[in-house]
């Protein structure tokens, strides 16, 4: 059976760069959400109806990624996910503090119904970046992000969820602070773990 590794972290922490580099070593790769949506995402929900629609959007997105994962896992010893279903839960947790709306139970039930949980990661690499470096990297990248994804409070809550939840699911977690590392050093650390 293939080993499944998820690379998690806030935007501009180096996830996609790392996943691309791991793909060049011969590992299977499932790209991040933006590759499936052409960068189009729902806005933060203000009503329960909007929240239900957002939940459906992300469950459908994970279903598509799950299908690609099933194909890739047959052909590679290691499968690398650029984010995982755990991201959906982390974003829901972070958004709840602002909206007081939560779809956590619906997300989990939807993932179970779609059997997405069957490909849950064995290993989660969480790339961490401090707020100043996040803004510096964002400016350098030229990316235009949803305002919510740039909110320091939102990102702190995402990181809080990522630090606490995966261990409850039996996932081995490795954290790498990327503030003072270049992409080759991050790659080297991850390869040494595998």
C-alpha positions in Angstrom: 0.0 0.0 0.0 1.2 3.5 -0.8 2.1 6.0 1.9 -0.1 9.1 1.8 1.3 12.4 2.9 -0.6 15.7 3.1 1.1 19.0 3.0 -0.8 21.6 5.0 -0.4 25.2 6.1 -1.7 28.6 5.5 -1.3 30.3 2.0 2.3 31.2 1.0 3.9 28.8 3.4 5.5 26.8 0.6 3.0 23.9 0.2 2.7 23.9 -3.6 6.4 24.5 -4.1 7.2 21.5 -1.9 4.5 19.3 -3.5 5.8 20.1 -7.0 9.4 19.3 -5.9 8.2 16.0 -4.4 6.5 15.2 -7.7 9.8 15.7 -9.5 11.3 12.9 -7.3 8.7 10.5 -8.7 6.0 10.7 -6.1 2.4 10.9 -7.1 0.8 14.3 -6.6 -2.8 15.6 -6.2 -2.8 19.4 -6.7 -4.4 21.9 -4.4 -7.9 23.2 -4.6 -7.2 26.1 -6.9 -6.1 23.7 -9.7 -9.6 22.3 -9.7 -11.5 25.5 -9.4 -9.3 27.9 -11.5 -8.9 29.9 -8.3 -12.7 30.5 -7.9 -14.0 29.8 -4.4 -17.1 30.7 -2.5 -17.0 33.7 -0.2 -17.3 33.3 3.6 -20.9 32.4 4.4 -23.1 34.9 6.1 -26.2 32.7 6.3 -26.9 29.1 7.0 -28.0 28.6 3.4 -24.7 30.0 2.1 -22.8 27.7 4.5 -24.7 24.7 3.1 -23.8 25.7 -0.4 -20.1 26.2 0.6 -20.1 22.8 2.3 -21.4 21.2 -0.8 -18.8 23.0 -2.9 -15.9 21.6 -0.8 -17.3 18.1 -0.5 -17.6 18.0 -4.3 -14.1 19.4 -4.7 -12.7 16.7 -2.3 -14.7 14.1 -4.2 -12.9 15.0 -7.4 -9.5 15.1 -5.7 -10.3 11.7 -4.1 -11.0 10.2 -7.5 -7.6 11.5 -8.7 -6.0 10.2 -5.6 -7.3 6.7 -6.2 -5.7 6.7 -9.7 -2.4 8.1 -8.5 -2.1 5.8 -5.5 -2.1 2.8 -7.8 1.0 4.0 -9.6 3.2 5.5 -6.9 4.7 4.3 -3.7 4.1 7.7 -2.1 1.1 10.0 -2.8 1.4 13.7 -1.8 -1.7 15.8 -1.3 -1.4 19.5 -1.6 -3.9 20.1 1.2 -6.4 17.4 2.4 -9.9 17.2 3.6 -8.5 18.4 6.9 -8.1 21.8 5.4 -11.9 22.0 4.9 -12.3 21.3 8.6 -9.6 23.8 9.6 -11.1 26.6 7.4 -14.6 25.8 8.9 -13.1 26.1 12.4 -11.4 29.4 11.6 -14.5 30.9 10.0 -16.7 29.9 12.9 -15.0 32.5 15.1 -16.1 35.3 12.7 -19.5 34.0 11.4 -20.7 31.8 14.3 -21.8 29.4 11.5 -20.3 25.9 11.4 -20.5 23.1 8.9 -18.1 20.9 10.7 -20.6 18.0 11.3 -21.9 18.2 7.7 -18.3 18.3 6.3 -17.3 15.2 8.3 -20.6 13.4 7.4 -20.1 14.3 3.7 -16.6 13.1 3.6 -17.6 9.8 5.2 -20.5 9.4 2.8 -18.2 10.0 -0.1 -15.6 7.6 1.5 -13.0 10.3 1.2 -11.7 9.3 4.6 -10.4 6.1 3.1 -7.4 8.0 1.7 -6.7 10.0 4.8 -3.0 10.8 5.2 -0.6 8.7 7.2 1.7 11.7 7.5 0.9 15.4 7.6 3.6 17.9 7.0 2.5 21.3 8.3 4.5 24.2 6.9 4.5 27.2 9.2 5.3 30.8 8.4 5.1 33.8 10.6 2.8 36.7 9.8 5.5 39.1 8.5 7.0 36.4 6.2 3.5 35.5 5.0 2.9 39.1 3.8 6.3 39.4 2.3 5.8 36.1 0.4 2.4 37.1 -0.7 3.6 40.4 -2.1 6.5 38.7 -3.9 4.3 36.0 -5.4 1.9 38.5 -6.9 -1.1 36.3 -5.8 -4.4 38.0 -5.2 -6.0 36.1 -2.3 -9.5 36.2 -0.8 -9.4 38.8 2.1 -10.2 36.0 4.6 -7.1 34.1 3.7 -5.0 37.1 4.4 -6.5 37.7 7.8 -4.0 37.0 10.6 -6.7 35.9 13.0 -8.2 33.5 10.5 -4.7 32.1 9.8 -3.9 31.7 13.5 -7.1 29.7 13.9 -6.3 27.5 10.9 -2.9 26.8 12.4 -4.5 26.1 15.8 -6.8 23.5 14.3 -3.9 21.9 12.3 -1.8 21.6 15.5 -4.5 19.9 17.5 -6.8 17.7 15.4 -4.7 15.4 13.2 -3.2 13.6 16.2 -6.8 12.6 17.3 -7.1 10.8 13.9 -3.9 8.9 14.3 -2.0 10.9 11.7 1.7 11.4 12.3 2.4 15.2 12.2 5.6 16.9 11.4 5.9 20.7 11.6 8.4 22.7 9.6 8.9 26.4 10.1 9.8 27.7 6.7 10.6 31.3 7.7 14.4 30.8 7.4 14.5 27.9 5.0 14.6 28.0 1.2 12.6 25.5 -0.8 15.5 23.0 -1.2 16.0 22.9 2.5 12.4 22.2 3.1 12.5 19.4 0.5 15.5 17.9 2.1 13.8 17.9 5.6 10.7 16.2 4.2 12.7 13.6 2.2 14.7 12.7 5.4 11.3 12.0 7.1 10.2 9.5 4.4 
